[in-house]
Each structure stands twice: as structure tokens, then as C-alpha cells.
Amino acid sequence: MSHASPSIEERFPTSVSAGPPTDEQKAASKELRVAVVHAAAAVERLVPAGRDKSIALTALEDALMRGNRGIFNPSKENS
């Protein structure tokens, strides 16, 4: 099955192009952040300092960023 590639505008959405967030989006973002911060606190507490800890925390930052992107700029496939 072939999927059409998104346009440049669709691929790089911004808060301006997405419009104001809904109350549901705000609540979802807050819930996601709480979960990620909880996981990050566990990594901070349990994982010894070093490369693996740093990468784990960076991965959580990425998860939060991508999760919020999905919440605030859902693709047409998710509609």
C-alpha cells in the first residue's frame, strides 16, 4: 500500500499552523508530561551516571517532544 508523502508544510508544522490548542490537547499534554517526568525521575534515581543514563534521559525528552507533536499536530492518518 502506497502512502503519499506529506508536503513540506505538513511535514514541519508549527504552533501557528496548528491553531490554538483545545482543552483536551492541553490535558493530554499535561498527562504525558507527568508520565515522562515520573520515568525520568526513576532513571535519575536508579541509573548510575554515564552514557546510558544520558541517552535514557534524552530518549525521554524525545518521547515527550514527539508525543506532544502527535497531540498538537495530528497527522491526517490519525484522523
VENKA-V15736 format. One record per residue. N is the residue number from 0. RES is the residue in three letters. SS is DSSP state (hx for helix, st for strand, lp for the rest). PSI is psi in whole degrees, -180 to 180 (NA if undefined). NEAR is the number of other C-alpha atoms within 12 Angstrom. Layout:
n=N res=RES ss=SS psi=PSI near=NEAR
n=N res=RES ss=SS psi=PSI near=NEAR
This chain:
n=0 res=MET ss=lp psi=131 near=3
n=1 res=SER ss=lp psi=137 near=4
n=2 res=HIS ss=lp psi=137 near=7
n=3 res=ALA ss=lp psi=139 near=10
n=4 res=SER ss=lp psi=142 near=12
n=5 res=PRO ss=lp psi=151 near=13
n=6 res=SER ss=lp psi=166 near=11
n=7 res=ILE ss=hx psi=-44 near=9
n=8 res=GLU ss=hx psi=-41 near=14
n=9 res=GLU ss=hx psi=-33 near=16
n=10 res=ARG ss=hx psi=-29 near=16
n=11 res=PHE ss=lp psi=68 near=16
n=12 res=PRO ss=lp psi=156 near=19
n=13 res=THR ss=lp psi=171 near=18
n=14 res=SER ss=hx psi=-29 near=14
n=15 res=VAL ss=hx psi=-43 near=12
n=16 res=SER ss=hx psi=-20 near=15
n=17 res=ALA ss=hx psi=-21 near=20
n=18 res=GLY ss=lp psi=177 near=12
n=19 res=PRO ss=lp psi=145 near=14
n=20 res=PRO ss=lp psi=149 near=21
n=21 res=THR ss=lp psi=166 near=14
n=22 res=ASP ss=hx psi=-36 near=12
n=23 res=GLU ss=hx psi=-42 near=13
n=24 res=GLN ss=hx psi=-43 near=22
n=25 res=LYS ss=hx psi=-44 near=16
n=26 res=ALA ss=hx psi=-42 near=16
n=27 res=ALA ss=hx psi=-42 near=21
n=28 res=SER ss=hx psi=-42 near=26
n=29 res=LYS ss=hx psi=-44 near=18
n=30 res=GLU ss=hx psi=-43 near=18
n=31 res=LEU ss=hx psi=-45 near=25
n=32 res=ARG ss=hx psi=-42 near=24
n=33 res=VAL ss=hx psi=-45 near=16
n=34 res=ALA ss=hx psi=-43 near=19
n=35 res=VAL ss=hx psi=-42 near=27
n=36 res=VAL ss=hx psi=-38 near=19
n=37 res=HIS ss=hx psi=-46 near=17
n=38 res=ALA ss=hx psi=-41 near=23
n=39 res=ALA ss=hx psi=-38 near=26
n=40 res=ALA ss=hx psi=-38 near=17
n=41 res=ALA ss=hx psi=-43 near=17
n=42 res=VAL ss=hx psi=-46 near=23
n=43 res=GLU ss=hx psi=-41 near=21
n=44 res=ARG ss=hx psi=-36 near=13
n=45 res=LEU ss=hx psi=-25 near=13
n=46 res=VAL ss=lp psi=128 near=18
n=47 res=PRO ss=lp psi=151 near=13
n=48 res=ALA ss=lp psi=142 near=14
n=49 res=GLY ss=lp psi=-172 near=12
n=50 res=ARG ss=hx psi=-44 near=11
n=51 res=ASP ss=hx psi=-40 near=15
n=52 res=LYS ss=hx psi=-45 near=20
n=53 res=SER ss=hx psi=-45 near=17
n=54 res=ILE ss=hx psi=-39 near=17
n=55 res=ALA ss=hx psi=-44 near=24
n=56 res=LEU ss=hx psi=-39 near=26
n=57 res=THR ss=hx psi=-39 near=19
n=58 res=ALA ss=hx psi=-37 near=19
n=59 res=LEU ss=hx psi=-38 near=27
n=60 res=GLU ss=hx psi=-43 near=21
n=61 res=ASP ss=hx psi=-42 near=17
n=62 res=ALA ss=hx psi=-42 near=23
n=63 res=LEU ss=hx psi=-45 near=28
n=64 res=MET ss=hx psi=-48 near=19
n=65 res=ARG ss=hx psi=-36 near=19
n=66 res=GLY ss=hx psi=-46 near=24
n=67 res=ASN ss=hx psi=-37 near=26
n=68 res=ARG ss=hx psi=-43 near=24
n=69 res=GLY ss=hx psi=-36 near=22
n=70 res=ILE ss=hx psi=-48 near=29
n=71 res=PHE ss=hx psi=-20 near=29
n=72 res=ASN ss=lp psi=63 near=30
n=73 res=PRO ss=lp psi=141 near=22
n=74 res=SER ss=lp psi=164 near=19
n=75 res=LYS ss=hx psi=-24 near=14
n=76 res=GLU ss=hx psi=-29 near=11
n=77 res=ASN ss=hx psi=-7 near=9
n=78 res=SER ss=lp psi=NA near=8
